[in-house]
């Protein structure tokens, strides 16, 4: 609790990070914003119940994870959005346009491959590789033992590698 003194400080410190996690999970900007708001609302309402057994960051990720899972369970089907909505081609700095298109296509292919994996594998990959959380933090967030986190992450990477190799082989055959 040392990095923040007020609820506004807590929100300012972690909003972007929690939003990015939920955006990776939902692939929808507005929905991720709504779920992020829900996460912080739940956190603020439950702040008195925070015991300090984990970091505030881990606690917020746990709330965000459960908020996502609850939303996901309520949805009847998981809708896919066109890549154009997810990855704009707007450049922040000058780069060779061909390189930008190639990079964006690679990112889109990687994210599509991640989202083709089973839910547990998606969760550990996104939390570890995109959000850069420790194994211990991931275990606290999803309620798993450390060994299950490591096993699922290893299996997720193997499945992702297989999927990407199949895509590469399919592309080479065309």
Secondary structure, DSSP 4 states (H G I P E B T S, - for coil): -TT-SSHHHHHHHHHHHHHHHHHHHH--HHHHHHHHHHHHHHHHHTGGG--SSS-HHHHHHHHHHHHHHHHHHH-SS-----HHHHS----SS---HHHHHHHHHHHHHHHHHHHTS-HHHHHHHIIIIIS---HHHHHHHHT--HHHHHHHHHHHHHHHHHHHHHHHHHHHH-
